[in-house]
Amino acid sequence: MRVFVTGASGHIGSAVVAELVAAKHHVIGLARSDASADKIKAAGAEPLRGDLDDIAGLVAAARGAEGVIHLGYKHDLAFGGTPDGFVKAAEHDTHVVKMIGEALAGTNKPFVNTSGTAQLALFGGITRTGTEEDVLPGGPRVDGENAVIALAQQGVRSSVIRLAPTVHSSLDHHGFVPMFIAAARKNGFSAYLGEGINVWPAVHTLDAARLYRLALESAPAGTRLHGVADEGVAFRAIADAIGKGLGVPTRSITAAEAPQYIGAMAHFAQVNNPTSSERTRALLGWQPEHPGLLADLAERHYFA
Ligand SMILES: NC(=O)c1ccc[n+]([C@@H]2O[C@H](COP(=O)([O-])OP(=O)(O)OC[C@H]3O[C@@H](n4cnc5c(N)ncnc54)[C@H](OP(=O)(O)O)[C@@H]3O)[C@@H](O)[C@H]2O)c1
């Protein structure tokens, strides 16, 4: 299949490109710089120069493809430290997916979008085990998710992969784990909030990449999928593994101290987000086979 991939040069996108190329798909990857274009080319895909702000370019690329996977995201805006950056990045993303969706309407082409499981806890207040059947009415990233699911009514084989907040592997250089490691290095201790009994789901990058390919190839229209291998790892255990990896102590901090020690991650570190992927596994025959988060941290590549 001729597949247009946004975010093809990123952490997860580069693994998705490799997975698609290995399965003999022809990949056209969005590249906003020469460096990203070179990376995409080296992975065996065709770079397409463009930007997430160039909606006409995204629409033309989607029209010319047989399927679209959307992984590009303005993380620089979302986590750049401006008070409204997180919301503005999500609003831009919703606009992008709606425009791509319009371009694909009536074609029955697959369109795989990206969201997060953390939204269930952050904006839905769900603290029990979340499932693919949990649907939120709206919120940052949720609006984009819902817009893409609604495309199923307009002749698009749309699906959304809600990723665990920790997509981990040696390919991960700026996700939450590297951010917490950098904070622990700076502070001289690895932090968790309160008792650290809140849990985070997690998935290995290579398992997530396979899920994107399976969704592209066969997810039914209007499907929410969970990119989750570990249902929930206690935050205290993550902090202990980081402390061990760095050779620094682990320490509890209060919510009031969190901004000082872990900055923009303060809000996320409190999230309790146990999440199931049972339905996703049954639907697509997806079985995670790479190491779980704690085993991956024990492999020490994050601390090299
Ligand atoms: N990593 C995780 O743990 C995690 C967890 C949950 C959800 N997600 C979501 O999964 C998706 C992929 O994440 P990731 O970890 O692969 O992110 P990433 O490594 O930061 O990659 C982001 C991609 O978007 C591209 N991009 C950013 N701004 C752009 C612009 N203005 N125009 C064109 N391209 C632009 C980047 O291009 P350059 O390479 O040129 O910078 C890169 O290819 C995102 O939606 C993310 O929020 C990730």
The ligand as an ORCA input file, in Angstrom:
! r2SCAN-3c Opt
* xyz 0 1
  N       6.432      8.995     22.937
  C       5.436      8.674     23.741
  O       5.685      8.088     24.802
  C       3.999      9.008     23.377
  C       2.995      8.662     24.268
  C       1.684      8.959     23.938
  C       1.389      9.577     22.748
  N       2.412      9.919     21.891
  C       2.064     10.561     20.623
  O       2.571      9.789     19.537
  C       2.905     10.656     18.448
  C       4.353     10.442     18.042
  O       5.181     10.694     19.173
  P       6.771     10.594     19.114
  O       7.216     10.172     20.467
  O       7.198      9.799     17.928
  O       7.130     12.128     18.911
  P       8.462     12.809     18.341
  O       9.620     11.890     18.431
  O       8.545     14.142     19.021
  O       8.122     13.029     16.816
  C       7.267     14.062     16.383
  C       7.256     14.074     14.871
  O       6.463     15.185     14.446
  C       7.238     15.954     13.522
  N       6.854     17.353     13.602
  C       6.764     18.150     14.683
  N       6.384     19.396     14.337
  C       6.238     19.368     12.982
  C       5.861     20.331     12.030
  N       5.549     21.591     12.389
  N       5.797     19.959     10.726
  C       6.118     18.693     10.342
  N       6.478     17.727     11.206
  C       6.533     18.072     12.505
  C       8.675     15.754     13.971
  O       9.561     16.112     12.923
  P      11.160     16.291     13.177
  O      11.736     14.911     13.283
  O      11.617     17.017     11.979
  O      11.293     17.061     14.460
  C       8.646     14.255     14.265
  O       8.715     13.515     13.069
  C       2.581     12.063     18.935
  O       1.269     12.390     18.591
  C       2.712     11.908     20.432
  O       2.074     12.935     21.159
  C       3.692      9.632     22.176
*
